Amino acid sequence: MPTVQGVEIREALREGIARLRAAAVPSHALAAELLLMHALGCNRTWIYSHPEALLAPAETERYFAFIQRRAAGEPTQYVTGKQEFWGLELEVTPAVLIPRPETEHIVEVALARLKNSSAEASFGSSETRPPLRIADVGTGSGCIAIALARELPGAEFVATDNSVAALEVAGRNAARHGVADRIRFVESDLLEGLFSLLASHSNPIRARVLSESVAGDESKGHSPLDLVVSNPPYVPHAESAQLAREIIEHEPHSALFGGATGVELYERLIEQAASVLRSPAGKRDSQPAGILVLELGYNSAERVREILAAKQEWDDVQLTNDLAGIPRVISALRR
């Protein structure tokens, strides 16, 4: 590809947009802008207030190398290495799923249900009371756990993933946003063996053990977690051909596909969550019930609701739609 030297910003942007349009890249103008901002290390305001500024040869070469990568199908977020979620800039690499805006509904629902159940007030408002204990299953970039940690400064977290590479990205994101001391990153298949892993000192991907009483709670038959959140893999294998090339060719398949129907992982996750979430002993128990909040795949709401109903361990099952009116989040209380 020939290198253009001494090109003005507006000309470079115009050419970048044209190349991405020709490659049928979705939102080609926005992608060209973001890539130019990344190449120059500046913001959108600076670009449009300096349209006649000349790019240095190295900047020109770097920008059109980014354009070429995006035209070839690589997501903009992997080219720039970042994505915004809940107002936080996060590092993303091909080891993690790119956080989507609709996943922010998990954070919204979790916060609302904690408030409604009085769990936040009961567990997080006093130094004499134990902190909220929250698990983020399949944490990926850590976006959900980190967003909740910023909103709940008294809470402690465990974030699981079966990918060490993903956990390393999540750990860097947690450190960047000042919450690494409250999140323990654990390599695990969903919640499998959670308490044994928390009690182990051999796991190298960790920030901090929750509370020393976690393992003791399990042995006494008490469920120590107040909230389990997850955006599990939910794309059916049969729908792989329908995914955009940016997704199928670049995002981690282990974070995308949830089995033949896309709901297989939900059944295991719901069963495991029931075993680790707090379950009040009775109506007069001062401890609120544990809360489960899960993102849903397209057209999976009723099937996941049926799984919850069949387990008979859940109350107050609620569905929350996204901005397009599609059921996006299902939540329930531990009976």
C-alpha positions, 0 to 999 in steps of 0.5 A: 500500500503506498504511503501518503505523506504530508496529507491534511487531516481532513483529506486523511479522514475523507480517504479513510472513510472512503476505504472503509465504505468500499470494504462495506464496514458498518459505521465506516465514518465513525470507525475512520474517526476513531482510528484517526484519533487513535493514530494521532493520540487526540480527541474528536474535537481536536481533529475537527478544529484542525482540519488543515493540520498535516500528518507526519509521515509516520502518523499517515502510515500508522493511520492507513495501516489501521484502516487496512486492518479494519477494512480486512474485518478486524474490529475497531476495538481490537485495533485501538485496544480499548472499548468504553463500558459504563463510562469506563475505558477498558482494555480489550484484546482478542482474548476477550469479548468486546463489551456491548452497550446492552450488557450495561443492563446487567449492571443496572438490574443488579444495582436496582435489585440490590437496592430493592432487596435492601441487601446494599443497606444491610451488608454494605453500609456499616463497618461492623457488617460484612460487605456485599459478596458478588461473583461475576461469572465469565468475566472476560474483560472484567467490565461487569465486575469493575462497573459494579465495584465502582458503584459499590465501594464496600463490596468484595468480588470474585470474577471467574473465567476459563481463560487465563488470558482473559483474566490477565486483561481483566486484572489490568482493567481492575488495576487501572480503575482502582478496584483490583484490591476488591476483586479476586480473579479465578480460573474456573469453569463457571462457578465450579469448585469456587470455594476450593479455588478461593481457599487455594493459594496456588492460583496465580491470577488473583487480587485478593481473597474475599473474606476468610470466612468464605470457605467456613460459610460453605462448610456450615451450609450457608450460601455466602454470596449476595449476588451472582451476575453473568453474561454467559456464552449464548449463541447457538452453534447453528447460528455461527454462519449468521454472525458478522465477520468481525465477530466470527473471525476475531472474537473468542468462540469460547465466549460466544457459543453456548451449545447446540441451542445456546441455553445449555450453559444456563442450566449449569450456571443456574444450578451452581448459583443456587448452591453459592447464593445466600438463602434466608432461613425464614421470613424473619431472617435479617439477611436478604436472599441472594440475587441472580442476574443473567444476560439473555441471548436472542429468543432465549427468555422463555427457555431460561425462565422455564429452567428457573421455574423447574429448579423451584429454588427461585422467586420473583423472576423478572425480565428486563428489555433492552432499548430495542424491546428485546428481553435482555436480562433475567433476574431472580431471588434465591428461595 
